[in-house]
């Protein structure tokens, strides 16, 4: 396959809460527990304090690390179309909206507003021509 004809893959990392489900299934998905794992859960000491968390100390929000940019800072029309379509689908399936709604009901319009305000919860990963 020629390097120029290699498809562009986008990976989206959503910032939704773990309890948020984007499916229509009625039954909650429960993780499978291995046979020996039940004993480990019962033997855990719940009274032990977490050494990393000090009482009364608030967690500070971490700023994203600024790395040198290897690709263009501009979004292509294909990336934009895929991001808007994916986010509109999530919004139509009752995902939390990251902007204030002013009467908008169309999921695509809401996704465009999120993108315009840079509140869309996605990370775009671009592959370089050498595969990195």
N, C-alpha and C positions, 0 to 999 in steps of 0.2 A: 504494500500500500504506500502510495506516495505521501510524503509528509504534509503536503499542502491539502490533500484530500482527506486527511484524518479528521474525524468529527470532533467538535468542541464539546467537552463534557462539563456540566455545571453541577456542583454539589451544593445543596441548600441546607444550611444549619438553622433550624428554627429555634426561636427562643420562647417556646411555649412551655407551660408548666407540665410536669409529669402527668398530672391528672387529666390533662386536655386530650380528648380523643377526637379524631377527625374521621371516624367511620360511623356507619349507621347500625352497627351491631347492637343488639339489646343486652347481651351478656358481657360483663366486664372481663377483660383479659387478665388472667392470673398467671404469674410466673410459675414455671415448673420448679418444684423443690426436689433436690436429690435426696436419696434416702438418708445419708449421713448428715445432711445439712440441718435436719430438724433437731438432732441432738446438740449440734453446735449452738443453735439459737437458744435452746433451753439452758445451756451451760454458761451463756454470756452473763457477765456481771453488769447489771443495769445501773448499779449505784456508782460505778466508777465515773469520775468527771472527765470530760474531754480536756486534755492538757493544752490544746491549742486555743480553746475558747475561755476567756476570762470573764467572770461575772461582771455585768455592768458595762462591758466594753462593746461598742457597736461595731458591726462589720463595715469596713469602708468599701465603697465600690471601686473596683480596679479599672483603670483606664486601659484601653487597648494599646498594645505595644506597637509603636511605629517602626516598621521595617522598611528598608529601601525597596521602592517599587520596581518590579521587574517587567511588568506589562503596562499597557496604556491605562491611564486613569479614566478614560472614557468608556462608557458602556456601549456595546454594539446594539444595533436594532434587534438582533436575534436574542441577545441576552435580555434585553428589555422586554421583548415579547414573551419569553419563557418565564421571566420573573413575574410579570403582571398576570399571566395566565395561571401560574401555580398559586400565587397569592389570592387571586380572585376565587379559585376553587376552594382554597382553605376558608376564606371568608364566607363563601356560600354554604360551607359545612359547619358554620357557627364557631369558627376560630375567633379568639379575641381580637378586636380591632385596636390598632395602635394610635389612632388619631381621633380627634373630636369629630363626630358626625354632625353635619348641618343640613339634615334632611336627605342625605344620599341614601339610596336603597340598593343601587346597582353595585354588585361586588367588584366589577371591573373599575368603576369610578372610584370606589373606596381604595382599591389597590393602587390606582394612579395617584390618589391624594397621599397615600402612605409613601409612595416612591418620591413624589415631589417634595415632601417634608423630611425625607431621608429617615423614616421611621420603620421601614420595611424590615422584618426580622430575618434577613437572609445574609449569608456569606457566599460570595461568588468565588469559586476556585477555578482558575484557568490553568490549563496545561500548556507548558512551553513547547515549542516545536521539537525539542530534543527529548520530550517525554517526561520532564520533571514537573 
